[in-house]
Amino acid sequence: MSLSAETRERIRGLIESNRVLLFMKGTRQAPQCGFSATVIEILDGVLEEYATIDVLSDPALREGVKLFSSWPTIPQLYVEGEFIGGCDIVSELYETGELHRRLGLEPPERVAPTLRVTPAAAQALQEAAARAEGRELHLSIDARFQHALYLGPRKPGEIETRAEGVVLLLDPASARRAEGLIIDVVQTADGPGFQIDNPNAPNAVRAMTVQELKRRLDAGERFELFDVRTPAERAQACIPSARHLDEEAVKHIESLPRDAMLVFHCHHGGRSQAAAEHFRGLGFTNLWNVVGGIDAWSREIDPSVPRY
C-alpha cells in the first residue's frame, strides 16, 4: 500500500497544527485498545490539554499514519512535529522522566510512598522474592486504581520503598497513588491471596439499570447523562436527555465538582464503562454506567427507540 499525497498532507497538517498529538484507537474518554488506554493514562497524568485522532473512524488515516511514521502500530505520539513512538516507548520515556522533558515540563518529584505491609504479607512476599532469582517485587497502580503485585527485573526510573523488611518497586505514577496503602494476606476460595487497601482510590463505578435511569429521569433527579457513542449511532437512536460526550462535554465535566453525579451510556455498556473509569481516574467519585446501554433502553423502556 502506498501513501497518497492527499493523505500525507492531511497527516502533516494535523501534526503541524497540534503541539501534542496522539493518533489512537478510540477517543481520549473511551480508548478502544489497551495500548491507547495506557498512553492516554500517561498523558492525562502530565498534561491538561493535548489532541487525539481516532484512527478507527478513518481507515485511510489509520493505514496512512503507519506509512507516514514508518511505524507499524497504533497509538503514535507526536510532540512539536517530532514522532516520539508508540506505547512501549512512551511508557519508557515516562518512567525515566524523559517524556516530561520532551513536553517542556519539570519531571515530578520522586518521593517514596509510605506503605504498610502486615507481617503475614511480608513473609509471603519475601518467600516469593527468594524463589525468583534475578527478579524483584513490583507494585503497579493504574489510573483506575487497579493494583498488581508481580515479580520482574528492575526498570529504569522506578521508585523504591521499604515496609516490614520488604522492598517494593513502583513506577512514578504508581508511587503517587500508593501513599498509606496496606498490603495484607486473606483467605479466598482459591487459598491465601493478597489484599490491597488503598485509601486514595475513588469510589468504584456503579451499575444503573435502565429501569432505575427512567425512574430518576421521571422524578427529575439532578444528575448528568452522557452518551459515549459516535454521532452516526446517535443519529440512528438516542435517549433525548442524554448529551453527546464530545470535547465540549468533557470540558464541562472537568469543571464540575468531583462528587457530581455522572451517568454514562453507550450501545451495550462497554464503552460507557470505559468512559466512566476514565473520569474515575481523574478523581470523580459519583459515577454510574447504564447496564445494557441504549439497546436495553429500547427493549425494556421505550420500543420506539430503534435497535441496531
ZADO-1210 file (C-alpha; in nm, 4 decimals, padded with zeros to 6 digits):
<atoms>
<atom x="00.0000" y="00.0000" z="00.0000" code="MET" pos="1"/>
<atom x="00.1292" y="00.3478" z="-00.0888" code="SER" pos="2"/>
<atom x="00.0563" y="00.6739" z="00.0881" code="LEU" pos="3"/>
<atom x="-00.1403" y="00.9168" z="-00.1277" code="SER" pos="4"/>
<atom x="-00.0279" y="01.2782" z="-00.1468" code="ALA" pos="5"/>
<atom x="-00.3653" y="01.3891" z="-00.0118" code="GLU" pos="6"/>
<atom x="-00.3424" y="01.1673" z="00.2974" code="THR" pos="7"/>
<atom x="00.0221" y="01.2611" z="00.3533" code="ARG" pos="8"/>
<atom x="-00.0626" y="01.6325" z="00.3534" code="GLU" pos="9"/>
<atom x="-00.3598" y="01.5743" z="00.5779" code="ARG" pos="10"/>
<atom x="-00.1459" y="01.3935" z="00.8349" code="ILE" pos="11"/>
<atom x="00.1243" y="01.6556" z="00.8095" code="ARG" pos="12"/>
<atom x="-00.1325" y="01.9303" z="00.8662" code="GLY" pos="13"/>
<atom x="-00.2697" y="01.7587" z="01.1776" code="LEU" pos="14"/>
<atom x="00.0783" y="01.7194" z="01.3222" code="ILE" pos="15"/>
<atom x="00.1803" y="02.0768" z="01.2476" code="GLU" pos="16"/>
<atom x="-00.1373" y="02.2262" z="01.3923" code="SER" pos="17"/>
<atom x="-00.1202" y="02.0408" z="01.7264" code="ASN" pos="18"/>
<atom x="00.1719" y="02.0742" z="01.9670" code="ARG" pos="19"/>
<atom x="00.0978" y="01.7326" z="02.1215" code="VAL" pos="20"/>
<atom x="-00.0965" y="01.4882" z="01.9065" code="LEU" pos="21"/>
<atom x="-00.1833" y="01.1243" z="01.9673" code="LEU" pos="22"/>
<atom x="-00.3079" y="00.9004" z="01.6861" code="PHE" pos="23"/>
<atom x="-00.5036" y="00.6340" z="01.8734" code="MET" pos="24"/>
<atom x="-00.7851" y="00.3814" z="01.8622" code="LYS" pos="25"/>
<atom x="-01.0920" y="00.5425" z="02.0149" code="GLY" pos="26"/>
<atom x="-01.1091" y="00.8735" z="02.1958" code="THR" pos="27"/>
<atom x="-00.9431" y="01.0209" z="02.4996" code="ARG" pos="28"/>
<atom x="-01.2552" y="00.9469" z="02.7032" code="GLN" pos="29"/>
<atom x="-01.3102" y="00.5982" z="02.5610" code="ALA" pos="30"/>
<atom x="-00.9936" y="00.4285" z="02.4307" code="PRO" pos="31"/>
<atom x="-01.0663" y="00.1205" z="02.2188" code="GLN" pos="32"/>
<atom x="-00.7451" y="-00.0728" z="02.2867" code="CYS" pos="33"/>
<atom x="-00.5223" y="-00.1321" z="02.5874" code="GLY" pos="34"/>
<atom x="-00.2156" y="00.0318" z="02.4320" code="PHE" pos="35"/>
<atom x="-00.4068" y="00.3506" z="02.3538" code="SER" pos="36"/>
<atom x="-00.5520" y="00.3487" z="02.7059" code="ALA" pos="37"/>
<atom x="-00.2016" y="00.3209" z="02.8546" code="THR" pos="38"/>
<atom x="-00.0717" y="00.6228" z="02.6627" code="VAL" pos="39"/>
<atom x="-00.3857" y="00.8226" z="02.7485" code="ILE" pos="40"/>
<atom x="-00.3315" y="00.7408" z="03.1160" code="GLU" pos="41"/>
<atom x="00.0269" y="00.8659" z="03.0950" code="ILE" pos="42"/>
<atom x="-00.0600" y="01.1864" z="02.9085" code="LEU" pos="43"/>
<atom x="-00.3568" y="01.2627" z="03.1346" code="ASP" pos="44"/>
<atom x="-00.1177" y="01.2451" z="03.4283" code="GLY" pos="45"/>
<atom x="00.1108" y="01.5159" z="03.2896" code="VAL" pos="46"/>
<atom x="-00.0966" y="01.7354" z="03.0545" code="LEU" pos="47"/>
<atom x="-00.4331" y="01.9083" z="03.0733" code="GLU" pos="48"/>
<atom x="-00.4611" y="01.9697" z="02.7001" code="GLU" pos="49"/>
<atom x="-00.3496" y="01.7648" z="02.4021" code="TYR" pos="50"/>
<atom x="-00.5134" y="01.6487" z="02.0795" code="ALA" pos="51"/>
<atom x="-00.6173" y="01.2971" z="01.9806" code="THR" pos="52"/>
<atom x="-00.7220" y="01.1485" z="01.6476" code="ILE" pos="53"/>
<atom x="-00.9391" y="00.8354" z="01.6345" code="ASP" pos="54"/>
<atom x="-00.7940" y="00.6279" z="01.3505" code="VAL" pos="55"/>
<atom x="-01.0770" y="00.3734" z="01.3798" code="LEU" pos="56"/>
<atom x="-01.3139" y="00.6306" z="01.2302" code="SER" pos="57"/>
<atom x="-01.0950" y="00.6789" z="00.9207" code="ASP" pos="58"/>
<atom x="-00.9363" y="00.3684" z="00.7555" code="PRO" pos="59"/>
<atom x="-00.7241" y="00.5801" z="00.5188" code="ALA" pos="60"/>
<atom x="-00.5790" y="00.7711" z="00.8115" code="LEU" pos="61"/>
<atom x="-00.5294" y="00.4518" z="01.0113" code="ARG" pos="62"/>
<atom x="-00.3105" y="00.2935" z="00.7450" code="GLU" pos="63"/>
<atom x="-00.1637" y="00.6199" z="00.6216" code="GLY" pos="64"/>
<atom x="-00.0134" y="00.7280" z="00.9539" code="VAL" pos="65"/>
<atom x="00.1714" y="00.3952" z="00.9777" code="LYS" pos="66"/>
<atom x="00.3373" y="00.4673" z="00.6444" code="LEU" pos="67"/>
<atom x="00.3941" y="00.8339" z="00.7271" code="PHE" pos="68"/>
<atom x="00.5754" y="00.7461" z="01.0535" code="SER" pos="69"/>
<atom x="00.7336" y="00.4228" z="00.9280" code="SER" pos="70"/>
<atom x="00.5851" y="00.2695" z="01.2425" code="TRP" pos="71"/>
<atom x="00.3560" y="-00.0354" z="01.2149" code="PRO" pos="72"/>
<atom x="00.1304" y="00.0062" z="01.5170" code="THR" pos="73"/>
<atom x="-00.1146" y="00.2444" z="01.6833" code="ILE" pos="74"/>
<atom x="-00.1020" y="00.4527" z="01.9039" code="PRO" pos="75"/>
<atom x="00.1568" y="00.7033" z="01.7825" code="GLN" pos="76"/>
<atom x="00.2596" y="01.0159" z="01.9703" code="LEU" pos="77"/>
<atom x="00.3914" y="01.3385" z="01.8143" code="TYR" pos="78"/>
<atom x="00.5299" y="01.6321" z="02.0129" code="VAL" pos="79"/>
<atom x="00.6035" y="01.9612" z="01.8332" code="GLU" pos="80"/>
<atom x="00.6121" y="01.7810" z="01.4999" code="GLY" pos="81"/>
<atom x="00.8516" y="01.5084" z="01.6177" code="GLU" pos="82"/>
<atom x="00.7470" y="01.1440" z="01.6197" code="PHE" pos="83"/>
<atom x="00.8032" y="01.0102" z="01.9725" code="ILE" pos="84"/>
<atom x="00.6882" y="00.6491" z="01.9388" code="GLY" pos="85"/>
<atom x="00.4248" y="00.4013" z="02.0420" code="GLY" pos="86"/>
<atom x="00.3048" y="00.2671" z="02.3744" code="CYS" pos="87"/>
<atom x="00.6265" y="00.0944" z="02.4865" code="ASP" pos="88"/>
<atom x="00.8491" y="00.3919" z="02.4033" code="ILE" pos="89"/>
<atom x="00.6138" y="00.6446" z="02.5642" code="VAL" pos="90"/>
<atom x="00.5949" y="00.4279" z="02.8768" code="SER" pos="91"/>
<atom x="00.9744" y="00.4003" z="02.8967" code="GLU" pos="92"/>
<atom x="01.0228" y="00.7747" z="02.8454" code="LEU" pos="93"/>
<atom x="00.7664" y="00.8434" z="03.1152" code="TYR" pos="94"/>
<atom x="00.9341" y="00.6127" z="03.3657" code="GLU" pos="95"/>
<atom x="01.2730" y="00.7769" z="03.3156" code="THR" pos="96"/>
<atom x="01.1380" y="01.1355" z="03.3223" code="GLY" pos="97"/>
<atom x="01.2447" y="01.1961" z="02.9620" code="GLU" pos="98"/>
<atom x="00.8838" y="01.2375" z="02.8474" code="LEU" pos="99"/>
<atom x="00.8413" y="01.5356" z="03.0789" code="HIS" pos="100"/>
<atom x="01.1487" y="01.6978" z="02.9266" code="ARG" pos="101"/>
<atom x="01.0191" y="01.6340" z="02.5726" code="ARG" pos="102"/>
<atom x="00.6971" y="01.8068" z="02.6750" code="LEU" pos="103"/>
<atom x="00.8834" y="02.1011" z="02.8288" code="GLY" pos="104"/>
<atom x="00.7872" y="02.0041" z="03.1840" code="LEU" pos="105"/>
<atom x="00.9843" y="01.9502" z="03.5011" code="GLU" pos="106"/>
<atom x="00.9966" y="01.5825" z="03.5986" code="PRO" pos="107"/>
<atom x="00.7829" y="01.5178" z="03.9087" code="PRO" pos="108"/>
<atom x="00.9463" y="01.4932" z="04.2452" code="GLU" pos="109"/>
<atom x="01.0458" y="01.1349" z="04.3156" code="ARG" pos="110"/>
<atom x="00.9068" y="01.0610" z="04.6614" code="VAL" pos="111"/>
<atom x="00.8917" y="00.7079" z="04.8003" code="ALA" pos="112"/>
<atom x="00.5449" y="00.6421" z="04.9429" code="PRO" pos="113"/>
<atom x="00.4940" y="00.5158" z="05.2972" code="THR" pos="114"/>
<atom x="00.3219" y="00.1769" z="05.2880" code="LEU" pos="115"/>
<atom x="00.2162" y="-00.0753" z="05.5474" code="ARG" pos="116"/>
<atom x="00.2752" y="-00.4467" z="05.4926" code="VAL" pos="117"/>
<atom x="00.1326" y="-00.6812" z="05.7548" code="THR" pos="118"/>
<atom x="00.3670" y="-00.9476" z="05.8989" code="PRO" pos="119"/>
<atom x="00.1794" y="-01.2251" z="05.7180" code="ALA" pos="120"/>
<atom x="00.2000" y="-01.0423" z="05.3848" code="ALA" pos="121"/>
<atom x="00.5671" y="-00.9582" z="05.4425" code="ALA" pos="122"/>
<atom x="00.6514" y="-01.3249" z="05.4973" code="GLN" pos="123"/>
<atom x="00.4631" y="-01.4321" z="05.1838" code="ALA" pos="124"/>
<atom x="00.6261" y="-01.1608" z="04.9711" code="LEU" pos="125"/>
<atom x="00.9758" y="-01.2349" z="05.0991" code="GLN" pos="126"/>
<atom x="00.9308" y="-01.6066" z="05.0295" code="GLU" pos="127"/>
<atom x="00.8120" y="-01.5303" z="04.6750" code="ALA" pos="128"/>
<atom x="01.1076" y="-01.2979" z="04.6140" code="ALA" pos="129"/>
<atom x="01.3541" y="-01.5545" z="04.7458" code="ALA" pos="130"/>
<atom x="01.2328" y="-01.8084" z="04.4891" code="ARG" pos="131"/>
<atom x="01.2617" y="-01.5616" z="04.1999" code="ALA" pos="132"/>
<atom x="01.6318" y="-01.5226" z="04.1374" code="GLU" pos="133"/>
<atom x="01.7134" y="-01.2090" z="03.9391" code="GLY" pos="134"/>
<atom x="01.3645" y="-01.0682" z="03.9790" code="ARG" pos="135"/>
<atom x="01.2275" y="-00.8138" z="04.2274" code="GLU" pos="136"/>
<atom x="00.8875" y="-00.7231" z="04.3692" code="LEU" pos="137"/>
<atom x="00.6883" y="-00.4561" z="04.1864" code="HIS" pos="138"/>
<atom x="00.3646" y="-00.2797" z="04.2757" code="LEU" pos="139"/>
<atom x="00.1658" y="-00.1197" z="03.9945" code="SER" pos="140"/>
<atom x="-00.1431" y="00.1025" z="04.0359" code="ILE" pos="141"/>
<atom x="-00.3122" y="00.2254" z="03.7189" code="ASP" pos="142"/>
<atom x="-00.5411" y="00.5266" z="03.6772" code="ALA" pos="143"/>
<atom x="-00.8397" y="00.3094" z="03.7667" code="ARG" pos="144"/>
<atom x="-00.6659" y="00.2090" z="04.0887" code="PHE" pos="145"/>
<atom x="-00.6321" y="-00.1495" z="03.9784" code="GLN" pos="146"/>
<atom x="-00.3415" y="-00.2965" z="04.1728" code="HIS" pos="147"/>
<atom x="-00.0885" y="-00.5557" z="04.0619" code="ALA" pos="148"/>
<atom x="00.1892" y="-00.7213" z="04.2589" code="LEU" pos="149"/>
<atom x="00.4396" y="-00.9030" z="04.0399" code="TYR" pos="150"/>
<atom x="00.7997" y="-01.0208" z="04.0128" code="LEU" pos="151"/>
<atom x="01.0268" y="-00.8916" z="03.7380" code="GLY" pos="152"/>
<atom x="01.3541" y="-00.7150" z="03.6601" code="PRO" pos="153"/>
<atom x="01.4104" y="-00.3636" z="03.7898" code="ARG" pos="154"/>
<atom x="01.3130" y="-00.0940" z="03.5366" code="LYS" pos="155"/>
<atom x="01.4773" y="00.2457" z="03.4805" code="PRO" pos="156"/>
<atom x="01.3145" y="00.5245" z="03.6799" code="GLY" pos="157"/>
<atom x="01.1341" y="00.3080" z="03.9330" code="GLU" pos="158"/>
<atom x="01.0986" y="00.4310" z="04.2913" code="ILE" pos="159"/>
<atom x="01.1992" y="00.2002" z="04.5761" code="GLU" pos="160"/>
<atom x="01.0149" y="00.1833" z="04.9058" code="THR" pos="161"/>
<atom x="01.0512" y="-00.0488" z="05.2063" code="ARG" pos="162"/>
<atom x="00.7991" y="-00.1796" z="05.4565" code="ALA" pos="163"/>
<atom x="00.8329" y="-00.4608" z="05.7111" code="GLU" pos="164"/>
<atom x="01.1609" y="-00.5704" z="05.5507" code="GLY" pos="165"/>
<atom x="01.0010" y="-00.5913" z="05.2031" code="VAL" pos="166"/>
<atom x="01.1443" y="-00.3909" z="04.9126" code="VAL" pos="167"/>
<atom x="00.8862" y="-00.2810" z="04.6544" code="LEU" pos="168"/>
<atom x="00.9486" y="-00.1026" z="04.3232" code="LEU" pos="169"/>
<atom x="00.6910" y="00.1383" z="04.1790" code="LEU" pos="170"/>
<atom x="00.6752" y="00.3481" z="03.8635" code="ASP" pos="171"/>
<atom x="00.6338" y="00.7226" z="03.9359" code="PRO" pos="172"/>
<atom x="00.2575" y="00.7290" z="03.8745" code="ALA" pos="173"/>
<atom x="00.2003" y="00.4275" z="04.0997" code="SER" pos="174"/>
<atom x="00.4161" y="00.5839" z="04.3705" code="ALA" pos="175"/>
<atom x="00.1927" y="00.8913" z="04.3760" code="ARG" pos="176"/>
<atom x="-00.1153" y="00.6706" z="04.4195" code="ARG" pos="177"/>
<atom x="00.0298" y="00.4470" z="04.6894" code="ALA" pos="178"/>
<atom x="00.0693" y="00.6670" z="04.9993" code="GLU" pos="179"/>
<atom x="-00.0866" y="00.4944" z="05.3021" code="GLY" pos="180"/>
<atom x="-00.1618" y="00.1722" z="05.1133" code="LEU" pos="181"/>
<atom x="-00.1901" y="-00.1501" z="05.3167" code="ILE" pos="182"/>
<atom x="-00.0964" y="-00.4980" z="05.1877" code="ILE" pos="183"/>
<atom x="-00.2350" y="-00.7973" z="05.3773" code="ASP" pos="184"/>
<atom x="-00.2986" y="-01.1683" z="05.3208" code="VAL" pos="185"/>
<atom x="-00.6544" y="-01.3060" z="05.3263" code="VAL" pos="186"/>
<atom x="-00.8119" y="-01.6443" z="05.2672" code="GLN" pos="187"/>
<atom x="-01.0021" y="-01.6796" z="04.9402" code="THR" pos="188"/>
<atom x="-01.1874" y="-01.9657" z="04.7748" code="ALA" pos="189"/>
<atom x="-00.8611" y="-02.0495" z="04.5954" code="ASP" pos="190"/>
<atom x="-00.6440" y="-02.0263" z="04.9063" code="GLY" pos="191"/>
<atom x="-00.4391" y="-01.7405" z="05.0524" code="PRO" pos="192"/>
<atom x="-00.4192" y="-01.4233" z="04.8458" code="GLY" pos="193"/>
<atom x="-00.3008" y="-01.0670" z="04.8789" code="PHE" pos="194"/>
<atom x="-00.5477" y="-00.7932" z="04.9676" code="GLN" pos="195"/>
<atom x="-00.4610" y="-00.4303" z="04.8950" code="ILE" pos="196"/>
<atom x="-00.6449" y="-00.1489" z="05.0719" code="ASP" pos="197"/>
<atom x="-00.5728" y="00.1868" z="04.9126" code="ASN" pos="198"/>
<atom x="-00.7201" y="00.4942" z="05.0876" code="PRO" pos="199"/>
<atom x="-00.6532" y="00.7045" z="04.7761" code="ASN" pos="200"/>
<atom x="-00.8827" y="00.5061" z="04.5460" code="ALA" pos="201"/>
<atom x="-01.2052" y="00.6866" z="04.4448" code="PRO" pos="202"/>
<atom x="-01.5375" y="00.5065" z="04.4663" code="ASN" pos="203"/>
<atom x="-01.5920" y="00.2356" z="04.2067" code="ALA" pos="204"/>
<atom x="-01.8172" y="00.2927" z="03.9050" code="VAL" pos="205"/>
<atom x="-02.1663" y="00.1742" z="03.9955" code="ARG" pos="206"/>
<atom x="-02.4156" y="-00.0037" z="03.7701" code="ALA" pos="207"/>
<atom x="-02.7543" y="00.1507" z="03.6867" code="MET" pos="208"/>
<atom x="-03.0371" y="-00.0419" z="03.5226" code="THR" pos="209"/>
<atom x="-03.2459" y="00.1244" z="03.2536" code="VAL" pos="210"/>
<atom x="-03.5448" y="00.0988" z="03.4904" code="GLN" pos="211"/>
<atom x="-03.3577" y="00.2993" z="03.7528" code="GLU" pos="212"/>
<atom x="-03.2472" y="00.5506" z="03.4914" code="LEU" pos="213"/>
<atom x="-03.6081" y="00.6054" z="03.3818" code="LYS" pos="214"/>
<atom x="-03.7240" y="00.6401" z="03.7417" code="ARG" pos="215"/>
<atom x="-03.4587" y="00.9028" z="03.8150" code="ARG" pos="216"/>
<atom x="-03.5377" y="01.0927" z="03.4938" code="LEU" pos="217"/>
<atom x="-03.9118" y="01.0880" z="03.5634" code="ASP" pos="218"/>
<atom x="-03.8511" y="01.2082" z="03.9192" code="ALA" pos="219"/>
<atom x="-03.6438" y="01.4992" z="03.7930" code="GLY" pos="220"/>
<atom x="-03.3419" y="01.3984" z="03.9969" code="GLU" pos="221"/>
<atom x="-03.0326" y="01.6086" z="03.9482" code="ARG" pos="222"/>
<atom x="-02.7608" y="01.4276" z="03.7526" code="PHE" pos="223"/>
<atom x="-02.5963" y="01.4453" z="03.4117" code="GLU" pos="224"/>
<atom x="-02.6405" y="01.1766" z="03.1462" code="LEU" pos="225"/>
<atom x="-02.3802" y="01.1336" z="02.8728" code="PHE" pos="226"/>
<atom x="-02.3912" y="00.9293" z="02.5529" code="ASP" pos="227"/>
<atom x="-02.0497" y="00.7820" z="02.4678" code="VAL" pos="228"/>
<atom x="-02.1463" y="00.6607" z="02.1177" code="ARG" pos="229"/>
<atom x="-02.0485" y="00.8111" z="01.7838" code="THR" pos="230"/>
<atom x="-02.2561" y="01.0829" z="01.6128" code="PRO" pos="231"/>
<atom x="-02.3593" y="00.8282" z="01.3487" code="ALA" pos="232"/>
<atom x="-02.5005" y="00.5976" z="01.6167" code="GLU" pos="233"/>
<atom x="-02.6803" y="00.8850" z="01.7850" code="ARG" pos="234"/>
<atom x="-02.8413" y="00.9679" z="01.4502" code="ALA" pos="235"/>
<atom x="-02.9906" y="00.6186" z="01.4489" code="GLN" pos="236"/>
<atom x="-03.1198" y="00.6153" z="01.8051" code="ALA" pos="237"/>
<atom x="-03.0829" y="00.8212" z="02.1183" code="CYS" pos="238"/>
<atom x="-03.2208" y="00.8944" z="02.4636" code="ILE" pos="239"/>
<atom x="-03.3387" y="01.2567" z="02.4286" code="PRO" pos="240"/>
<atom x="-03.1980" y="01.3762" z="02.7624" code="SER" pos="241"/>
<atom x="-02.8504" y="01.2319" z="02.7006" code="ALA" pos="242"/>
<atom x="-02.5705" y="01.4702" z="02.5996" code="ARG" pos="243"/>
<atom x="-02.3100" y="01.3577" z="02.3492" code="HIS" pos="244"/>
<atom x="-01.9709" y="01.3052" z="02.5161" code="LEU" pos="245"/>
<atom x="-01.7771" y="01.5337" z="02.2821" code="ASP" pos="246"/>
<atom x="-01.4897" y="01.7690" z="02.3625" code="GLU" pos="247"/>
<atom x="-01.7232" y="02.0400" z="02.4919" code="GLU" pos="248"/>
<atom x="-01.8938" y="01.7899" z="02.7208" code="ALA" pos="249"/>
<atom x="-01.5566" y="01.6741" z="02.8511" code="VAL" pos="250"/>
<atom x="-01.4575" y="02.0316" z="02.9349" code="LYS" pos="251"/>
<atom x="-01.7915" y="02.0740" z="03.1104" code="HIS" pos="252"/>
<atom x="-01.7387" y="01.7599" z="03.3181" code="ILE" pos="253"/>
<atom x="-01.3878" y="01.8649" z="03.4156" code="GLU" pos="254"/>
<atom x="-01.5299" y="02.1928" z="03.5503" code="SER" pos="255"/>
<atom x="-01.7747" y="02.0115" z="03.7811" code="LEU" pos="256"/>
<atom x="-01.7231" y="01.9233" z="04.1487" code="PRO" pos="257"/>
<atom x="-01.5640" y="01.5814" z="04.1844" code="ARG" pos="258"/>
<atom x="-01.8738" y="01.4490" z="04.3635" code="ASP" pos="259"/>
<atom x="-02.1148" y="01.5447" z="04.0814" code="ALA" pos="260"/>
<atom x="-02.3384" y="01.2554" z="03.9733" code="MET" pos="261"/>
<atom x="-02.2381" y="01.1465" z="03.6232" code="LEU" pos="262"/>
<atom x="-02.4188" y="00.8709" z="03.4301" code="VAL" pos="263"/>
<atom x="-02.2839" y="00.7223" z="03.1055" code="PHE" pos="264"/>
<atom x="-02.4427" y="00.5023" z="02.8417" code="HIS" pos="265"/>
<atom x="-02.3401" y="00.3568" z="02.5053" code="CYS" pos="266"/>
<atom x="-02.4806" y="00.0784" z="02.2843" code="HIS" pos="267"/>
<atom x="-02.4435" y="-00.2121" z="02.5268" code="HIS" pos="268"/>
<atom x="-02.2425" y="-00.0769" z="02.8220" code="GLY" pos="269"/>
<atom x="-01.8777" y="-00.1477" z="02.7396" code="GLY" pos="270"/>
<atom x="-01.7656" y="00.1886" z="02.6040" code="ARG" pos="271"/>
<atom x="-01.9582" y="00.3780" z="02.8704" code="SER" pos="272"/>
<atom x="-01.7907" y="00.1711" z="03.1427" code="GLN" pos="273"/>
<atom x="-01.4516" y="00.2692" z="02.9986" code="ALA" pos="274"/>
<atom x="-01.5553" y="00.6357" z="02.9874" code="ALA" pos="275"/>
<atom x="-01.6728" y="00.6263" z="03.3488" code="ALA" pos="276"/>
<atom x="-01.3465" y="00.4626" z="03.4511" code="GLU" pos="277"/>
<atom x="-01.1577" y="00.7405" z="03.2723" code="HIS" pos="278"/>
<atom x="-01.3266" y="01.0033" z="03.4872" code="PHE" pos="279"/>
<atom x="-01.2768" y="00.7888" z="03.7961" code="ARG" pos="280"/>
<atom x="-00.9068" y="00.8170" z="03.7207" code="GLY" pos="281"/>
<atom x="-00.9495" y="01.1962" z="03.7284" code="LEU" pos="282"/>
<atom x="-01.0921" y="01.1797" z="04.0802" code="GLY" pos="283"/>
<atom x="-01.4694" y="01.1791" z="04.0206" code="PHE" pos="284"/>
<atom x="-01.6471" y="00.9787" z="04.2887" code="THR" pos="285"/>
<atom x="-02.0168" y="00.9514" z="04.1891" code="ASN" pos="286"/>
<atom x="-02.0054" y="00.7624" z="03.8597" code="LEU" pos="287"/>
<atom x="-02.2661" y="00.5309" z="03.7061" code="TRP" pos="288"/>
<atom x="-02.2787" y="00.3085" z="03.3976" code="ASN" pos="289"/>
<atom x="-02.6094" y="00.2130" z="03.2356" code="VAL" pos="290"/>
<atom x="-02.6181" y="-00.1656" z="03.2102" code="VAL" pos="291"/>
<atom x="-02.7156" y="-00.2837" z="02.8629" code="GLY" pos="292"/>
<atom x="-02.6940" y="00.0682" z="02.7195" code="GLY" pos="293"/>
<atom x="-02.9439" y="00.2088" z="02.4748" code="ILE" pos="294"/>
<atom x="-03.0183" y="-00.1413" z="02.3473" code="ASP" pos="295"/>
<atom x="-03.1657" y="-00.2291" z="02.6886" code="ALA" pos="296"/>
<atom x="-03.3500" y="00.1048" z="02.6899" code="TRP" pos="297"/>
<atom x="-03.5088" y="00.0138" z="02.3537" code="SER" pos="298"/>
<atom x="-03.6038" y="-00.3357" z="02.4662" code="ARG" pos="299"/>
<atom x="-03.7246" y="-00.2605" z="02.8185" code="GLU" pos="300"/>
<atom x="-03.8290" y="00.1041" z="02.8373" code="ILE" pos="301"/>
<atom x="-03.9057" y="00.2675" z="02.5016" code="ASP" pos="302"/>
<atom x="-03.9653" y="00.0389" z="02.1991" code="PRO" pos="303"/>
<atom x="-03.9949" y="00.3464" z="01.9745" code="SER" pos="304"/>
<atom x="-03.6174" y="00.3926" z="02.0024" code="VAL" pos="305"/>
<atom x="-03.4747" y="00.1917" z="01.7092" code="PRO" pos="306"/>
<atom x="-03.2414" y="-00.1004" z="01.7753" code="ARG" pos="307"/>
<atom x="-02.9333" y="-00.1564" z="01.5599" code="TYR" pos="308"/>
</atoms>
